[in-house]
């Protein structure tokens, strides 16, 4: 990682660009010869933020910087690389292509999740991939009621439910049998996790819908945001999921193809 960051910084400076590092990155990699800022200062002072890492890194950075509107470029140093789609071996050519104006810009929606207990908001977080309400450590099924825009849809006993943005449909929701939704569609999918019925199927709704989940019974349950933040739930809790007010913009090389990525990553 140290070599990749330093070499990319040197490449960009040689092309006349000003380069700054996130303070946490500079400290962790012990890089002292480059200006650094905290993450939000970095985004505010930059035309674009480059994320070197895996999809998990991109998820956390995208959530943190969504309010700034600064475009993101992902260079993959992880495993799958759906969000960080540029390989390290291709990063110089891809960066030169993007910074010369030859790029594809994609707006990706985020989800906002709010947990209400006894009429009070007790937790709130944002997700780029998905909000997952599921069973906890006891392994017992949970009972949910699902409503959309305050209209009752169905009740369900299951391991849980994945509420996913289009970006997240190639993540956990895919493993649960959900559809692949093109990332630029303004839609949200509800995908049951191991439902205790033969008739439960994923549902895709407009992204401007308010999805209301009521935990009618559970010995042990949690809500997860991108698998990186969680909150313990109790019977009677309500989880409200809406589209976040700001989207994330990802920049790809001009040759980028979402369908090519599907072929490569999912075979």
N, C-alpha and C positions, 0 to 999 in steps of 0.2 A: 504493500500500500504506500509506504514512504516513497519508494522509487517512482511509482506511477504518479503520485501527486506532484513531486518535484519536477519530473520530466514534462508533465503536462503544463505546469506553471511556466517552465522555461520556454516551452514551445509557444505558448500564448504571448509571453512578453516579447519574444523575438518577432512576433507578428504585429507588435505595436499595441497590444491590449494591456490594460492595467489589471493586475491579479491580486486578489485578497483571499485569505483563508478564514474559515470559521475558527474562532479562538480555541474551541474544544479540539478541533483537528490539529491545529498547530501545536497545542500542548501535548496531545497524545502521541503525535509523531515526532515531537521534539524538533520542529522546523522553526528556526528563529530569524531567517533572512527574508521573510515575507510579511507584509502588513497583514494584520488580522483584526477581526471584529466579532462581536457576538452575532448570533445567527440572524436576528432581526435587523441589526445595523448593516450586516453584510447584504441582506436582500434589499434594504432600502437604498443602498449606495450602488447597487449593481444592475446592469442591464439583463443579466442572466446568471443563474446559479447552476453550477455543475456538481452533480452528486456522483461520487465514486463509491461504489459499494454494491450490495445486493438489493433485491426488491424491498426487503424489510427496512433498509436505510432510506430508500425513496419514500416509503409509506410514512415514516416518522417525519422526514423533512418536509414532505408535501403538506402534511397536516399542520406543521408548525408555521409554514410560510404561506398558507392559503390566503390569509387576509392581506398579504402584501401585493399579490398579483404578479410577482416576479416569475418569469418563465423558468422551467427546470429542464436540464439535460441530464440523462442518466447514462453512466458508464458502468458496465456490469463487472463486479468482482465477487459476485456471489454464485449461486447455483443456477436458478432457472432464468432469470433475466427477462421477465415480461415488461417491467417498467423501466429497468435500466437496460435498454436494448442494444447499446453500442458496446462492442467488445473492446478490451484493452488494446488488442493488436490493431484494431481499426480506429482508435480514438483520434489520432492526429488527422487523418483524412476526413473523418466525420466532423470533427470540430472545425476544420478549415472550411468544409462545405457549408455547415450551418452558419458560421460567422460571416460568410460571404453572401448570405441571404438566400441560399438554396436549402430550404428546410420545409418540413411539414409541421404545422402547429395543430395540436389537439387540445381541446378543452375537455377536462374530465371532472365530472361532478363529485362532490363529497357528501357524506351523510352526517347529520347531527342527531345524536341520541340523548334523550333526557329521561331520567328515571324519577317518577313521582310516587311518593309514599304518604298516605293519609292527606292527600291534597297539597303536599309540599314538594318542591323540587329538591332532591337530595344528591343528585349527581348529573353531570352533563359532560359529553365528550364528542369528538369528531372522528369519523372513520373515512378512509379513502377506499378501502376494499369493502368491508362488511361490518355489520353489527350482528353479533350472534348471541341469542339467548339460549342457554343450554343447561344441562344437568351439571351438578358439581361433583364433589369427591365421592358421594355415596353411590353414584351410578344409577339412581332410580329415575324413572321417567317423570317428566313434568307435564302439567296440564296448562294449556294456553288458550286464550280467546283472542282472535284476530279481528280487528275492525279497520276499515279504511275510510278516512274522512268521516269518522263516527258512525259508519254503517257496518253492522255486524256481518262478517264474512263466514267464519267457521270456528269451531272449537277443535282442539287437537291434543292428543296425548302422544308424546314423542321424546326423543333425546333432546330436541330443541328445534330452533328455527334460525336460518340464516337470512338476514335482510341485506341484500348486496347491491352495490352500485354496478354499472356495467363493467367497470374495471375489475371488480372483485368476482365476476362470474367465471374467471379462469383460475380462481383460488379455491377456497374451501367449498364454496357452493357447487363447483364442478364435481368435487368428490361426492357430494350429497345428491347428485343426479340432476342438478340444475342446468338451465340452458346457457349457451354462450351468447352473450349480448354484445353487439359491437360497441366499443367504448365511447363513441360519440353520441349514442342514442340517449335521449332524456327519459330514462326508464329505471325502475327499481324492481328487482326480483325477490320474491319470498320463496325460500326453498326449505321444506321440512327435512329434519335430520332423523332418519330411522323412525318414521311415524308408525304408530301401532294401529294401522289400518291399511287396506290395500288400495284405497281410493285417493289418498292425499297426493296432490301434484303441485309442482311449482306454479306460481302465479306471477305474471309480469304486469306492473302498473305504471302509470304516469309518475315521473319523478317529482312532480309538484303535489303528490298525494301525501296526506299525513297517515302514517301507519301506526296503529295503536295496539300494542300487545299487553294483555292482562294476564299475570301469572295467577291462575285461579287456585293451583295447588302445587307445592313442591317442598320436599324435605330439605333440599339443598340445590340451589340454582345460582347461576352467574350470568352477567352480560359482559361480553368481550368486544372490544373495539380494535379491529385489525389484529387481534391476537396479541396486542401490546399493552393495552390497559384493560382493567376489568373492575367490576363492582358486584358485590354479593347481593342477591335478591332475596326477598321474602314473599310468601303468599300474599296476594293482594296488591303487589307492586304493579305499576303501569310503566311501560317503556314506550315512549313516543319517538318516532323516527321520522325526520323530515329532511328534505334537501338543504344542504348548507347554502348560505347566501352567496359565497364566492366559490368559483371553480378553480381548478389547477390547470395551468397551461404547460403541456409537455412539448418540447421541440425535438424533432427527429430529423435525420438526414433526408434529403429529397428522395432518395431511393427506398425509404421505409415503406413496408407493406404489412398491415396488420395480419393479413391472411398468410403471408410468408412466415411471420412470427408464430402463428398457430401451427403451421406445418412443422417448423423447426422444433418448437418447444413441446408440442403435444403429439408429434408424429402422426 
